[in-house]
Amino acid sequence: METKECACLVGQEPRNKRESALCDSSYFYQTDWRSGGFPKFPGVPAAGPAGAVVGERVGAQCGTRAVPHLPSRPGSPSSRIVGGTQPPYGAYPWQVEIQAFRAEQRSFQHHCGGALIGPRLVLTAAHCLKAPALSSPDQLRVVLGDHNLSTSDPHEQAFRAERVLLHPEFRKEGPYSNDIALILVTPVGGRAFRFSSHVQPICLPDLAAKRAAPEGAWCTVTGWGAQADDAVDSLSPVLRAAAVPLLGQDTCRAADVLGGPFRRQPILDGMLCAGPLSGGVDACGGDSGGPLACEVHGRWVLTGLVSWGDGCAKRNRPGVYTRVAHYGDWIRDSAKQLGL
């Protein structure tokens, strides 16, 4: 029998608006429950009903959302993140903003994207966390419920990173291989993420349960990345979304696409390509680590993480993503290692 406990997430004392953590006493926790242009910018947890990595108390069902959105597909006006479409606030509640401390500005600034997969866990690209300047979790901040980078959003929550785990074989099979990492956040006021209509985890893929998107499926990539390939500093102030089709490995590995003997990085089984071969739609600098989400049987599944590409939105140069399904065991084992 499902039990519920009313619990208010007590936030830390904010040093500014972006560090505010709202507290809603009516919220319930459920006990049950991209050139070769790399980088693109730089108890044991149980599986819930739809496969999210979840802790013992989570008021959420993975892959669900309260705010609908259908991004434009290629051929429609403003159909790309590179210039892209602005979804309504809350349409992608699993989107995470990862900020890095910039000493020259003496503040935390946008660095990468990530995906919320559990009450204290964020999945992102390893290259986002590899820079020497980010050798310590103290240099990172994780923001949930974010939409507009220039202001504080109603459901925004900020957390400091406690631990960071990069895949042990990152870059072992090429500069972009095994591009995946986990961030464990430090609880605020003794509690982790406060799930709401605008903050929800995304489901992890499960091939055995047929909870994975097939080749040709249209999925959605989201982020605050550059709006032009030749202007990597032109970050979008608001979250943007684009629809991209999943491509087969043979297509991605074709010599006129991203294969051939002169490539520094072969397309490995742990990678997937997405985007129209005609170009015009893609993730770009600043979107790294962000989610490629696909709807499967009514739930949104984390199919990829923005990793690398040959420029942004070029013809026959689709974006390359980390194939999350390939790393299911590593994610579960790492969660145990982190004490969840």
Protein Blocks (a to p, Z undefined) as FASTA:
>chain_A
ZZdddddddddddfbfklpccddfkbccdfkbghjlacfbecdddddfkopacdfbdcbd
ehiafbdcddddehiahibfnopacddehilmmbccdddddfklopacdfbdcddfbfkb
ccddfklmmpmklmpfklpccdehiablmbccfklccdddfbdcddfkgoklojkgoiac
ddddddeehiacdddfklccdddddfknopacdehiacddddjbdfbfklmklccfbdcd
dddddddfklmmpmklmgcjkbfbdcdfkbcceddfkgoiacdehigoiacdddeehiac
dfbccfbdehjhiahiacddddfklmmmmmmmmmmmnoZZ
